[in-house]
């Protein structure tokens, strides 16, 4: 009888939260960048390379400018401005190019927030660049 009582108490203790297994920290929400303007927003087909300025908000230090989905060499000026190197080959043909900004995720505990968990990557709204 004593053994059954001890066993019953042990089961109740575990079932009522007396023991909790270690858990992983919850992921932090992504920091979604916002693109407000791109300067310039047009170029002539066949023009030389140039520097694109992207103005907006919530740009992480490691944010990257995407040109039709492909990352470009990006310089973080401030949390509201980035610049990106656009090659002459990128504007060789007339058309419309989608420009976005991605804040890469972080596997460092807490990502840019500190604390526990990780942060997923997030991509901004799209601004269109016209190649005439």
DSSP file (Angstrom, degrees, kcal/mol; ACC not computed):
  #  RESIDUE AA STRUCTURE BP1 BP2  ACC     N-H-->O    O-->H-N    N-H-->O    O-->H-N    TCO  KAPPA ALPHA  PHI   PSI    X-CA   Y-CA   Z-CA
    1    1 A X     >        0   0    0      0, 0.0     4,-2.1     0, 0.0     5,-0.2   0.000 360.0 360.0 360.0 -40.0    0.0    0.0    0.0
    2    2 A X  H  >  +     0   0    0      1,-0.2     4,-2.2     2,-0.2     5,-0.2   0.899 360.0  50.6 -62.0 -41.5    2.8    2.4    0.8
    3    3 A X  H  > S+     0   0    0      1,-0.2     4,-2.4     2,-0.2    -1,-0.2   0.893 109.4  50.4 -64.2 -41.2    4.4    1.8   -2.6
    4    4 A X  H  > S+     0   0    0      2,-0.2     4,-2.5     1,-0.2    -1,-0.2   0.894 110.1  50.6 -65.3 -39.8    1.2    2.5   -4.4
    5    5 A X  H  X S+     0   0    0     -4,-2.1     4,-2.4     2,-0.2    -2,-0.2   0.917 111.4  47.4 -64.7 -43.5    0.7    5.7   -2.5
    6    6 A X  H  X S+     0   0    0     -4,-2.2     4,-2.3     2,-0.2    -2,-0.2   0.916 113.2  48.8 -63.9 -43.2    4.2    6.9   -3.3
    7    7 A X  H  X S+     0   0    0     -4,-2.4     4,-2.2     2,-0.2    -2,-0.2   0.913 111.4  49.5 -63.1 -43.2    3.7    6.0   -7.0
    8    8 A X  H  X S+     0   0    0     -4,-2.5     4,-2.3     1,-0.2    -2,-0.2   0.903 111.0  49.4 -63.3 -42.1    0.4    7.8   -7.0
    9    9 A X  H  X S+     0   0    0     -4,-2.4     4,-2.5     2,-0.2    -1,-0.2   0.891 109.9  51.8 -63.9 -39.7    1.9   11.0   -5.5
   10   10 A X  H  X S+     0   0    0     -4,-2.3     4,-2.1     2,-0.2    -2,-0.2   0.904 110.5  48.1 -64.1 -41.6    4.8   10.9   -8.0
   11   11 A X  H  X S+     0   0    0     -4,-2.2     4,-2.3     2,-0.2    -2,-0.2   0.924 113.4  47.3 -65.5 -44.2    2.3   10.7  -10.9
   12   12 A X  H  X S+     0   0    0     -4,-2.3     4,-1.5     2,-0.2     6,-0.3   0.898 110.3  53.0 -63.4 -40.6    0.2   13.6   -9.5
   13   13 A X  H  <>S+     0   0    0     -4,-2.5     5,-2.6     1,-0.2     6,-0.4   0.920 113.2  42.6 -62.6 -45.4    3.3   15.7   -8.9
   14   14 A X  H ><5S+     0   0    0     -4,-2.1     3,-1.1     4,-0.2     5,-0.5   0.893 115.1  50.2 -68.1 -40.1    4.5   15.3  -12.5
   15   15 A X  H 3<5S+     0   0    0     -4,-2.3    -1,-0.2     1,-0.2    -2,-0.2   0.708 107.3  54.5 -73.2 -20.4    1.1   15.8  -13.9
   16   16 A X  T 3<5S-     0   0    0     -4,-1.5    -1,-0.2    -5,-0.2    -2,-0.2   0.219 127.0 -89.9-100.2  15.2    0.4   19.0  -11.9
   17   17 A X  T < 5S+     0   0    0     -3,-1.1    -3,-0.2     2,-0.2    -2,-0.1   0.609  86.1 132.2  91.9  11.0    3.5   20.8  -13.1
   18   18 A X  S   <S+     0   0    0     -5,-2.6     2,-0.4    -6,-0.3    -4,-0.2   0.749  79.6  32.7 -66.2 -21.9    5.9   19.6  -10.4
   19   19 A X  S    S-     0   0    0     -5,-0.5     2,-0.4    -6,-0.4    -2,-0.2  -1.000  70.1-176.0-134.4 132.9    8.3   18.9  -13.1
   20   20 A X        -     0   0    0     -2,-0.4     2,-0.1    -3,-0.1     3,-0.1  -0.996  23.0-128.8-129.8 135.7    8.8   20.7  -16.3
   21   21 A X        -     0   0    0     -2,-0.4     2,-0.0     1,-0.1    -2,-0.0  -0.475  38.7 -93.5 -77.3 151.0   11.1   19.8  -19.1
   22   22 A X        -     0   0    0     -2,-0.1     2,-0.3     1,-0.0    -1,-0.1  -0.360  47.6-158.8 -62.5 142.7   13.5   22.4  -20.5
   23   23 A X        -     0   0    0     -3,-0.1     2,-0.2    -2,-0.0     3,-0.1  -0.855  19.0-105.6-124.0 160.0   12.0   24.2  -23.5
   24   24 A X        -     0   0    0     -2,-0.3     3,-0.1     1,-0.1    92,-0.0  -0.566  45.9-100.1 -78.5 144.7   13.4   26.2  -26.3
   25   25 A X        -     0   0    0     -2,-0.2    93,-0.2     1,-0.1    -1,-0.1  -0.361  45.2-102.4 -62.6 146.5   12.9   30.0  -26.2
   26   26 A X        -     0   0    0     91,-0.1    -1,-0.1     1,-0.1     2,-0.1  -0.393  40.3-101.2 -68.7 144.6   10.1   31.1  -28.4
   27   27 A X        -     0   0    0     90,-0.2    92,-0.2    -2,-0.1     2,-0.2  -0.386  35.3-124.6 -64.6 145.4   11.0   32.7  -31.7
   28   28 A X  B     -a  119   0A   0     90,-2.9    92,-0.7     1,-0.1    -1,-0.1  -0.552  34.3 -94.0 -83.6 154.8   10.9   36.5  -31.7
   29   29 A X        -     0   0    0     -2,-0.2    -1,-0.1    90,-0.1     2,-0.1  -0.378  46.6-102.0 -67.9 151.0    8.7   38.3  -34.4
   30   30 A X        -     0   0    0     91,-0.1     2,-0.8    89,-0.1    91,-0.1  -0.362  24.2-124.2 -70.0 151.0   10.4   39.3  -37.6
   31   31 A X        -     0   0    0     89,-0.4     2,-0.7    72,-0.1    72,-0.2  -0.877  28.2-153.4 -96.0 107.0   11.4   42.9  -38.1
   32   32 A X        -     0   0    0     -2,-0.8    91,-0.1    89,-0.1    70,-0.1  -0.722   8.4-140.9 -87.8 115.7    9.7   43.8  -41.4
   33   33 A X        -     0   0    0     -2,-0.7     2,-0.4    89,-0.3    92,-0.4  -0.351   9.5-144.7 -71.9 157.2   11.5   46.6  -43.3
   34   34 A X  E     -C   57   0B   0     23,-2.4    23,-2.1    90,-0.2     2,-0.6  -0.989   2.4-152.8-126.3 125.3    9.5   49.2  -45.1
   35   35 A X  E     +C   56   0B   0     -2,-0.4    21,-0.3    21,-0.2     3,-0.1  -0.874  19.9 168.6 -98.0 123.8   10.6   50.8  -48.4
   36   36 A X  E     -     0   0B   0     19,-2.7     2,-0.3    -2,-0.6    20,-0.2   0.736  64.3  -3.4-102.6 -32.0    9.2   54.3  -48.9
   37   37 A X  E     -C   55   0B   0     18,-2.0    18,-2.7    90,-0.1     2,-0.4  -0.990  50.7-149.3-160.3 150.5   11.3   55.5  -51.9
   38   38 A X  E     -C   54   0B   0     -2,-0.3     2,-0.4    16,-0.2    16,-0.2  -0.991  27.9-127.1-123.7 136.9   14.1   54.5  -54.2
   39   39 A X  E    S+C   53   0B   0     14,-2.8    14,-2.9    -2,-0.4     2,-0.2  -0.983  93.3  19.3-132.2 120.3   16.4   57.1  -55.7
   40   40 A X  S    S-     0   0    0     -2,-0.4    -1,-0.1    12,-0.2    13,-0.1   0.678  72.8-176.2 -74.0 170.7   16.7   57.1  -58.7
   41   41 A X        +     0   0    0     -2,-0.2    89,-2.4     1,-0.1     2,-0.3   0.338  67.1  40.0-113.9   5.0   13.6   55.2  -59.7
   42   42 A X  E     +f  130   0C   0     87,-0.2     2,-0.3    89,-0.0    89,-0.2  -0.977  57.0 173.9-145.0 159.2   14.4   55.1  -63.4
   43   43 A X  E     -f  131   0C   0     87,-1.8    89,-2.9    -2,-0.3     2,-0.4  -0.969  35.2-103.7-155.9 160.1   17.4   54.7  -65.7
   44   44 A X    >   -     0   0    0     -2,-0.3     3,-2.0    87,-0.2    47,-0.1  -0.715  45.0-101.6 -87.5 138.9   18.0   54.4  -69.5
   45   45 A X  T 3  S+     0   0    0     -2,-0.4    47,-0.3     1,-0.3    48,-0.1  -0.348 110.2  24.4 -56.8 135.0   18.7   50.9  -70.8
   46   46 A X  T 3  S+     0   0    0     45,-2.0    -1,-0.3    42,-0.3    46,-0.2   0.442  89.5 141.4  87.3   0.9   22.5   50.6  -71.4
   47   47 A X    <   -     0   0    0     -3,-2.0    -1,-0.3    44,-0.5    44,-0.2  -0.256  56.8 -94.7 -69.6 162.6   23.4   53.3  -68.9
   48   48 A X        -     0   0    0      1,-0.1    -1,-0.1    -3,-0.1    -2,-0.0  -0.185  52.5 -75.0 -72.3 171.3   26.5   52.8  -66.7
   49   49 A X        +     0   0    0      1,-0.0     2,-0.3    36,-0.0    38,-0.2  -0.173  57.2 177.4 -60.7 159.5   26.4   51.3  -63.2
   50   50 A X  E     - D   0  86B   0     36,-2.2    36,-2.9    -3,-0.1     2,-0.5  -0.949  33.0 -99.2-155.8 172.3   25.1   53.5  -60.3
   51   51 A X  E     - D   0  85B   0     -2,-0.3     2,-0.4    34,-0.2    34,-0.2  -0.914  31.6-150.4-103.8 124.3   24.4   53.6  -56.6
   52   52 A X  E     - D   0  84B   0     32,-3.0    32,-2.4    -2,-0.5     2,-0.5  -0.796   6.2-151.2 -92.7 131.6   20.7   53.1  -55.7
   53   53 A X  E     -CD  39  83B   0    -14,-2.9   -14,-2.8    -2,-0.4     2,-0.5  -0.906   7.9-163.7-103.6 130.4   19.5   54.8  -52.5
   54   54 A X  E     -CD  38  82B   0     28,-3.1    28,-2.4    -2,-0.5     2,-0.4  -0.963   4.8-168.1-116.9 118.8   16.7   53.1  -50.6
   55   55 A X  E     +CD  37  81B   0    -18,-2.7   -19,-2.7    -2,-0.5   -18,-2.0  -0.838  36.3  92.7-105.8 144.6   14.8   55.2  -48.0
   56   56 A X  E     -C   35   0B   0     24,-2.3     2,-0.3    -2,-0.4   -21,-0.2  -0.857  62.2 -77.0 174.6-137.9   12.4   53.7  -45.5
   57   57 A X  E    S+C   34   0B   0    -23,-2.1   -23,-2.4    -2,-0.3    23,-0.2  -0.978  86.4  36.7-153.7 163.4   12.4   52.3  -42.0
   58   58 A X        +     0   0    0     -2,-0.3     2,-0.7     1,-0.2    22,-0.2   0.816  64.0 162.4  62.8  37.0   13.3   49.3  -39.8
   59   59 A X        -     0   0    0     20,-2.2    -1,-0.2   -26,-0.1    22,-0.1  -0.786  30.1-142.1 -87.0 117.0   16.5   48.5  -41.8
   60   60 A X    >   -     0   0    0     -2,-0.7     3,-1.7   -29,-0.2    18,-0.1  -0.251  28.0-102.7 -68.2 164.8   18.7   46.2  -39.7
   61   61 A X  T 3  S+     0   0    0      1,-0.3    15,-0.2    15,-0.0    -1,-0.1   0.786 124.7  43.1 -59.6 -27.8   22.5   46.6  -39.8
   62   62 A X  T 3  S+     0   0    0     42,-0.1    42,-0.4    13,-0.1    -1,-0.3   0.136  84.1 138.9-106.5  19.5   22.7   43.6  -42.0
   63   63 A X    <   -     0   0    0     -3,-1.7     2,-0.4    40,-0.1    40,-0.2  -0.283  37.6-152.3 -62.5 148.6   19.8   44.4  -44.3
   64   64 A X  E     -G  102   0C   0     38,-2.3    38,-2.6    18,-0.1     2,-0.4  -0.962  11.4-128.8-127.4 145.1   20.2   43.8  -48.0
   65   65 A X  E     -GH 101  72C   0      7,-0.5     7,-2.4    -2,-0.4     2,-0.4  -0.775  23.6-150.8 -88.8 132.8   18.7   45.4  -51.1
   66   66 A X  E     -GH 100  71C   0     34,-3.2    34,-1.7    -2,-0.4     2,-0.6  -0.899   6.2-160.5-107.6 134.3   17.2   42.9  -53.6
   67   67 A X  E >  S-GH  99  70C   0      3,-3.1     3,-1.6    -2,-0.4    32,-0.2  -0.942  85.2 -23.3-114.5 105.6   17.1   43.6  -57.3
   68   68 A X  T 3  S-     0   0    0     30,-3.3    -1,-0.2    -2,-0.6    31,-0.1   0.880 130.2 -50.2  53.6  39.7   14.5   41.4  -58.9
   69   69 A X  T 3  S+     0   0    0     29,-0.5     2,-0.5     1,-0.2    -1,-0.3   0.306 117.0 112.7  86.7  -8.4   15.0   39.0  -55.9
   70   70 A X  E <  S-H   67   0C   0     -3,-1.6    -3,-3.1     1,-0.0    -1,-0.2  -0.848  70.1-117.0-101.7 131.2   18.8   38.9  -56.2
   71   71 A X  E     -H   66   0C   0     -2,-0.5     2,-0.3    -5,-0.2    -5,-0.2  -0.324  28.3-158.7 -64.6 142.8   20.9   40.5  -53.4
   72   72 A X  E     -H   65   0C   0     -7,-2.4    -7,-0.5    14,-0.0     2,-0.2  -0.871  37.4 -82.9-118.3 155.5   23.1   43.4  -54.3
   73   73 A X        -     0   0    0     12,-0.3    12,-2.0    -2,-0.3     2,-0.4  -0.421  60.3-164.6 -58.6 121.1   26.1   44.7  -52.4
   74   74 A X  E     -E   84   0B   0     -2,-0.2     2,-0.5    10,-0.2    10,-0.2  -0.897  20.7-157.4-121.9 139.9   24.5   46.9  -49.8
   75   75 A X  E     -E   83   0B   0      8,-2.9     8,-2.2    -2,-0.4     2,-0.8  -0.971  17.7-138.9-114.2 127.7   25.7   49.6  -47.4
   76   76 A X  E     +E   82   0B   0     -2,-0.5     6,-0.2   -15,-0.2     3,-0.1  -0.770  28.4 168.6 -85.7 112.5   23.8   50.3  -44.3
   77   77 A X  E     -     0   0B   0      4,-1.9     2,-0.3    -2,-0.8     5,-0.2   0.914  66.4 -30.6 -87.4 -54.8   23.7   54.1  -43.9
   78   78 A X  E >  S-E   81   0B   0      3,-2.1     3,-0.9   -18,-0.1    -1,-0.4  -0.871  71.2 -86.2-148.5-179.9   21.1   54.3  -41.1
   79   79 A X  T 3  S+     0   0    0     -2,-0.3   -20,-2.2     1,-0.2     3,-0.1   0.574 132.0  43.9 -69.6  -7.0   18.0   52.4  -40.0
   80   80 A X  T 3  S+     0   0    0      1,-0.2   -24,-2.3   -23,-0.2     2,-0.4   0.396 114.4  48.5-115.1  -0.9   16.2   54.6  -42.6
   81   81 A X  E <   +DE  55  78B   0     -3,-0.9    -3,-2.1   -26,-0.2    -4,-1.9  -0.983  50.3 171.9-149.8 135.5   18.6   54.4  -45.5
   82   82 A X  E     -DE  54  76B   0    -28,-2.4   -28,-3.1    -2,-0.4     2,-0.4  -0.919  15.7-151.6-128.5 156.8   20.5   51.9  -47.5
   83   83 A X  E     -DE  53  75B   0     -8,-2.2    -8,-2.9    -2,-0.3     2,-0.4  -0.968  11.7-167.1-126.2 150.7   22.6   52.1  -50.7
   84   84 A X  E     -DE  52  74B   0    -32,-2.4   -32,-3.0    -2,-0.4     2,-0.6  -0.996  23.4-121.1-139.3 142.0   23.2   49.4  -53.2
   85   85 A X  E     -D   51   0B   0    -12,-2.0     2,-0.6    -2,-0.4   -12,-0.3  -0.720  26.8-165.7 -82.8 120.6   25.6   48.9  -56.1
   86   86 A X  E     -D   50   0B   0    -36,-2.9   -36,-2.2    -2,-0.6     2,-0.1  -0.943  13.4-140.5-110.8 119.9   23.6   48.4  -59.3
   87   87 A X    >>  -     0   0    0     -2,-0.6     3,-1.1   -38,-0.2     4,-0.6  -0.358  21.1-115.3 -78.5 156.8   25.8   47.1  -62.2
   88   88 A X  G >4 S+     0   0    0      1,-0.3     3,-1.2     2,-0.2   -42,-0.3   0.850 117.5  60.9 -57.9 -34.9   25.4   48.2  -65.8
   89   89 A X  G >4 S+     0   0    0      1,-0.3     3,-0.9     2,-0.2    -1,-0.3   0.789  95.0  63.0 -63.5 -26.8   24.4   44.6  -66.7
   90   90 A X  G <4 S+     0   0    0     -3,-1.1    -1,-0.3     1,-0.2    -2,-0.2   0.730 113.1  33.4 -70.0 -21.5   21.4   45.1  -64.3
   91   91 A X  G << S+     0   0    0     -3,-1.2   -45,-2.0    -4,-0.6   -44,-0.5   0.036  83.1 111.0-122.7  26.2   20.0   47.8  -66.5
   92   92 A X  S <  S+     0   0    0     -3,-0.9     2,-0.4   -47,-0.3    -1,-0.1   0.794  77.2  46.5 -70.4 -28.7   21.1   46.6  -69.9
   93   93 A X  S    S-     0   0    0     -4,-0.2    -1,-0.1    -3,-0.1    38,-0.1  -0.927  90.1-108.6-122.3 140.4   17.5   45.9  -71.1
   94   94 A X        +     0   0    0     -2,-0.4     2,-0.3    38,-0.2    38,-0.2  -0.290  67.7  90.5 -62.3 147.2   14.3   47.9  -70.8
   95   95 A X  E    S- I   0 131C   0     36,-2.2    36,-3.5    -4,-0.1     2,-0.4  -0.964  73.3 -66.0 157.5-169.3   11.8   46.7  -68.3
   96   96 A X  E     - I   0 130C   0     -2,-0.3     2,-0.4    34,-0.2    34,-0.2  -0.948  38.1-160.5-117.5 135.4   10.6   46.9  -64.7
   97   97 A X  E     - I   0 129C   0     32,-3.0    32,-3.0    -2,-0.4     2,-0.5  -0.940  15.1-132.8-117.8 134.9   12.6   45.7  -61.8
   98   98 A X  E     - I   0 128C   0     -2,-0.4   -30,-3.3    30,-0.2     2,-0.5  -0.754  21.3-163.3 -85.6 127.6   11.2   44.9  -58.3
   99   99 A X  E     +GI  67 127C   0     28,-3.0    28,-2.3    -2,-0.5     2,-0.3  -0.959  18.9 158.4-114.1 126.2   13.3   46.4  -55.5
  100  100 A X  E     -G   66   0C   0    -34,-1.7   -34,-3.2    -2,-0.5     2,-0.4  -0.863  31.7-131.7-135.5 170.9   12.9   45.1  -52.0
  101  101 A X  E     -G   65   0C   0     24,-0.3    23,-2.8    -2,-0.3     2,-0.5  -0.993  16.8-159.5-126.1 135.6   14.8   45.0  -48.7
  102  102 A X  E     -GJ  64 123C   0    -38,-2.6   -38,-2.3    -2,-0.4     2,-0.8  -0.965  10.6-154.5-117.4 130.0   15.4   41.9  -46.6
  103  103 A X  E     - J   0 122C   0     19,-2.8    19,-1.8    -2,-0.5   -40,-0.1  -0.902  31.5-132.5 -92.6 108.6   16.3   41.9  -42.9
  104  104 A X        -     0   0    0     -2,-0.8   -42,-0.1   -42,-0.4   -41,-0.0  -0.259  21.9-109.9 -61.7 150.4   18.1   38.5  -42.6
  105  105 A X        -     0   0    0      6,-0.1     2,-0.4   -75,-0.0    15,-0.2  -0.143  27.1-133.8 -70.7 174.2   17.0   36.3  -39.7
  106  106 A X  B     -B  119   0A   0     13,-2.5    13,-2.4     2,-0.1     4,-0.1  -0.999  19.5-170.1-135.6 133.0   19.2   35.6  -36.7
  107  107 A X        +     0   0    0     -2,-0.4     2,-0.3    11,-0.2    10,-0.1   0.428  61.0 110.8 -97.1  -1.6   19.9   32.3  -35.0
  108  108 A X  S >  S-     0   0    0      1,-0.1     3,-3.3    11,-0.1    11,-0.1  -0.563  91.9 -91.2 -68.2 132.3   21.7   34.2  -32.2
  109  109 A X  T 3  S+     0   0    0      1,-0.3     9,-0.2    -2,-0.3     6,-0.2  -0.229 113.0   5.2 -50.6 120.3   19.5   33.9  -29.1
  110  110 A X  T >> S-     0   0    0      7,-4.6     3,-2.4    -4,-0.1     4,-0.8   0.255  93.3-145.3  90.1 -12.4   17.2   36.8  -29.2
  111  111 A X  G X4 S-     0   0    0     -3,-3.3     3,-0.7     6,-0.5    -6,-0.1  -0.204  73.5 -17.4  49.7-138.0   18.4   38.1  -32.5
  112  112 A X  G 34 S+     0   0    0      1,-0.2    -1,-0.3     2,-0.1    -3,-0.1   0.582 139.5  61.6 -74.3  -7.3   18.3   41.9  -32.6
  113  113 A X  G <4 S-     0   0    0     -3,-2.4    -1,-0.2     1,-0.2    -2,-0.2   0.723  97.0-134.5 -89.4 -23.0   16.0   41.9  -29.5
  114  114 A X    <<  +     0   0    0     -4,-0.8     2,-0.2    -3,-0.7    -1,-0.2  -0.204  66.0  70.9  82.8 171.4   18.2   40.2  -27.0
  115  115 A X  S    S-     0   0    0     -6,-0.2     2,-0.2    -2,-0.1    -1,-0.2  -0.548  92.8 -28.1  83.4-150.1   16.9   37.6  -24.7
  116  116 A X  S    S+     0   0    0     -2,-0.2    -3,-0.1    -6,-0.2    -8,-0.1  -0.490  92.7  37.7-103.8 171.6   15.9   34.1  -26.0
  117  117 A X  S    S-     0   0    0     -2,-0.2    -7,-4.6   -90,-0.1    -6,-0.5  -0.212  74.8 -87.9  87.7-177.8   14.8   32.6  -29.2
  118  118 A X        -     0   0    0     -9,-0.2   -90,-2.9   -93,-0.2     2,-0.4  -0.798  27.9-124.6-127.2 170.8   15.7   33.4  -32.8
  119  119 A X  B     -aB  28 106A   0    -13,-2.4   -13,-2.5    -2,-0.3   -90,-0.1  -0.972  18.8-136.7-122.3 128.3   14.4   35.9  -35.4
  120  120 A X        -     0   0    0    -92,-0.7   -89,-0.4    -2,-0.4     2,-0.1  -0.384  30.6-100.7 -76.6 160.8   13.1   34.9  -38.9
  121  121 A X        -     0   0    0    -91,-0.1     2,-0.3   -16,-0.1   -17,-0.2  -0.385  37.5-163.4 -75.2 160.7   14.0   36.9  -41.9
  122  122 A X  E     -J  103   0C   0    -19,-1.8   -19,-2.8   -91,-0.2     2,-0.4  -0.994   7.6-149.9-148.6 140.9   11.5   39.4  -43.4
  123  123 A X  E     -J  102   0C   0     -2,-0.3   -21,-0.2   -21,-0.2     3,-0.1  -0.903  19.1-127.2-116.2 142.9   11.2   41.2  -46.7
  124  124 A X        -     0   0    0    -23,-2.8   -90,-0.2    -2,-0.4    -1,-0.1   0.048  36.6 -74.7 -73.6-179.3    9.7   44.6  -47.4
  125  125 A X        -     0   0    0    -92,-0.4     2,-0.4     1,-0.1   -24,-0.3  -0.255  58.3-101.2 -65.5 166.3    7.1   45.8  -49.7
  126  126 A X        -     0   0    0    -26,-0.1     2,-0.4    -3,-0.1   -26,-0.2  -0.798  29.4-168.8-101.4 136.9    8.1   46.2  -53.4
  127  127 A X  E     - I   0  99C   0    -28,-2.3   -28,-3.0    -2,-0.4     2,-0.4  -0.967  23.4-128.8-116.2 140.7    9.0   49.4  -55.2
  128  128 A X  E     - I   0  98C   0     -2,-0.4     2,-0.5   -30,-0.2   -30,-0.2  -0.742  13.6-159.0 -95.9 137.2    9.3   49.3  -59.0
  129  129 A X  E     - I   0  97C   0    -32,-3.0   -32,-3.0    -2,-0.4     2,-0.5  -0.956  14.7-144.2-111.3 127.6   12.4   50.6  -60.8
  130  130 A X  E     -fI  42  96C   0    -89,-2.4   -87,-1.8    -2,-0.5     2,-0.6  -0.813   8.5-162.5 -99.6 128.7   11.8   51.4  -64.5
  131  131 A X  E      fI  43  95C   0    -36,-3.5   -36,-2.2    -2,-0.5   -87,-0.2  -0.945 360.0 360.0-106.8 113.9   14.4   50.8  -67.2
  132  132 A X              0   0    0    -89,-2.9   -88,-0.2    -2,-0.6   -38,-0.2   0.420 360.0 360.0 -90.5 360.0   13.5   52.9  -70.3
